[in-house]
């Protein structure tokens, strides 16, 4: 089975991070509880970090 390239994984993680960030903004505007918004921001930062790490990784080497 062929492995996915680092670029594809990086973009995948980036889109997940963007989704969580937009969801946090949306819910902040609506007025949801602060801890739920903070949780989404933390998740967005985590996936953003994974994305950055994958963008910097060379294919096949982690």
trRosetta pair geometry for C-beta under 8 A, 3 or more apart (Angstrom, degrees):
i j d omega theta_ij theta_ji phi_ij phi_ji
3 60 7.5 128 70 -94 141 63
4 8 4.9 -104 178 76 107 130
4 9 5.6 119 112 -49 122 95
5 8 5.1 97 61 5 80 99
5 9 7.3 -152 96 0 44 88
5 59 5.1 -32 -145 -115 86 117
6 9 5.7 -60 -149 43 36 109
6 10 5.9 41 153 -27 70 107
6 54 4.9 -177 -172 -175 84 80
6 55 7.3 161 144 -89 105 19
6 57 4.6 -153 -135 85 147 104
6 58 7.0 154 2 132 155 10
6 59 5.2 -138 4 -87 103 61
7 10 5.6 -53 -146 33 29 114
7 11 6.5 24 158 -13 64 104
7 54 7.6 165 -83 145 17 102
7 55 7.5 62 -112 -113 57 59
7 59 7.7 -30 -10 -74 87 104
8 11 6.0 -57 -150 39 31 105
8 12 6.2 35 150 -23 65 108
9 12 5.3 -53 -146 35 34 117
9 13 6.3 31 157 -15 67 104
9 54 4.7 -134 99 -148 101 150
10 13 6.0 -55 -148 39 28 107
10 14 6.2 31 151 -22 63 109
10 51 5.1 92 -163 -158 66 67
10 52 7.9 110 -143 -55 103 11
10 54 3.6 -165 -77 102 82 113
10 55 4.4 112 -145 -62 148 70
10 57 8.0 -173 -63 36 114 98
11 14 5.3 -52 -144 36 34 117
11 15 6.4 34 158 -19 66 102
11 51 7.6 89 -74 -139 15 106
12 15 6.2 -57 -152 34 27 106
12 16 6.7 25 151 -15 62 106
13 16 5.7 -55 -150 37 34 112
13 17 6.3 36 152 -20 67 106
13 47 5.0 -168 -173 -175 82 82
13 48 7.5 166 143 -85 99 19
13 50 4.4 -131 -152 100 150 106
13 51 3.8 -164 99 -71 110 80
13 54 6.1 136 20 14 137 140
14 17 5.7 -55 -148 37 31 112
14 18 6.3 32 153 -19 65 106
14 47 7.6 172 -84 142 18 97
14 48 7.2 64 -116 -115 58 59
14 51 4.1 107 -64 -135 74 148
15 18 5.5 -50 -144 37 34 114
15 19 6.3 40 154 -23 64 103
16 19 5.6 -53 -151 33 31 115
16 20 6.6 27 154 -14 65 104
16 47 4.6 -119 97 -163 105 154
17 20 6.0 -56 -149 38 31 107
17 21 6.3 31 153 -19 65 108
17 43 7.9 -168 -118 129 60 67
17 44 4.8 97 -162 -160 70 65
17 45 7.5 113 -143 -55 110 12
17 46 7.8 -165 -102 71 99 52
17 47 3.7 -164 -69 96 86 106
17 48 4.1 122 -149 -60 155 73
17 50 7.9 -179 -54 48 119 93
17 51 6.0 -87 -3 -13 140 136
18 21 5.6 -56 -146 38 31 112
18 22 6.2 28 157 -16 66 107
18 44 7.6 107 -61 -143 14 106
19 22 6.0 -56 -145 39 28 107
19 23 6.2 28 155 -19 63 109
20 23 5.6 -54 -144 38 31 114
20 24 6.3 35 154 -23 64 103
20 40 5.0 -171 -176 -172 88 81
20 41 7.6 169 141 -86 103 21
20 43 4.7 -130 -154 99 156 106
20 44 3.8 -161 95 -71 112 85
20 47 6.5 127 16 26 136 135
21 24 5.7 -52 -150 32 31 112
21 25 6.6 29 152 -16 63 104
21 40 7.6 160 -86 145 26 97
21 41 7.2 65 -111 -116 65 60
21 44 4.1 111 -59 -144 78 152
22 25 5.7 -52 -148 36 35 111
22 26 6.2 38 152 -21 66 106
23 26 5.6 -52 -145 36 32 114
23 27 6.2 25 158 -12 65 109
23 40 5.5 -125 95 -159 103 144
24 27 6.0 -59 -144 43 28 105
24 28 6.2 32 154 -25 64 107
24 37 5.1 102 -155 -159 86 73
24 40 3.8 -179 -76 103 98 124
24 41 5.0 105 -136 -60 164 74
24 44 6.5 -87 -7 -18 135 139
25 28 5.6 -53 -146 32 30 113
25 29 6.6 31 154 -19 63 103
26 29 6.0 -58 -158 33 29 110
26 30 6.6 23 149 -15 64 108
27 30 5.4 -52 -144 39 38 112
27 32 4.1 -28 176 16 102 135
27 36 6.7 -95 150 113 150 111
27 37 5.6 -164 98 -91 113 89
27 40 7.0 116 36 12 138 158
28 31 7.7 47 178 -73 30 28
28 32 7.1 -70 -76 40 32 89
28 37 5.1 84 -75 -129 88 143
32 36 5.3 -74 142 74 120 130
32 37 6.0 143 82 -50 104 96
33 36 4.8 84 72 7 90 106
33 37 7.2 -165 95 -6 47 87
34 37 5.7 -60 -151 38 36 110
34 38 6.1 35 153 -20 71 108
35 38 5.4 -50 -142 38 34 114
35 39 6.3 43 154 -25 64 102
36 39 5.6 -47 -148 31 32 115
36 40 6.8 31 153 -15 62 103
37 40 5.8 -56 -154 37 33 110
37 41 6.5 34 149 -19 66 105
38 41 5.6 -53 -147 36 34 113
38 42 6.3 37 153 -20 66 104
39 42 5.7 -52 -148 35 30 112
39 43 6.5 31 152 -17 63 105
40 43 5.6 -51 -147 37 34 112
40 44 6.3 37 153 -21 65 104
41 44 5.6 -52 -147 35 32 113
41 45 6.4 33 153 -18 65 105
42 45 5.7 -53 -148 37 31 111
42 46 6.4 35 152 -21 64 106
43 46 5.6 -53 -148 35 32 114
43 47 6.4 24 158 -10 66 106
44 47 6.1 -58 -146 43 29 103
44 48 6.0 34 153 -23 64 111
45 48 5.4 -54 -143 38 30 117
45 49 6.4 35 155 -22 63 103
46 49 5.8 -53 -152 32 29 111
46 50 6.6 29 150 -16 63 103
47 50 5.4 -48 -147 36 38 114
47 51 6.3 45 150 -23 65 102
48 51 5.5 -50 -150 33 33 116
48 52 6.5 35 152 -19 64 103
49 52 5.7 -51 -149 35 33 112
49 53 6.4 33 153 -18 65 105
50 53 5.7 -56 -149 37 32 112
50 54 6.4 28 154 -16 66 107
51 54 5.9 -59 -148 38 30 108
51 55 6.3 31 154 -21 65 105
52 55 5.7 -52 -146 34 31 112
52 56 6.5 21 158 -11 64 109
53 56 6.0 -64 -151 42 29 106
53 57 6.3 37 151 -33 65 106
54 57 5.4 -46 -142 24 35 116
57 61 6.6 -166 -175 89 87 68
57 62 5.8 -4 -145 -121 136 48
58 61 4.6 16 71 49 100 111
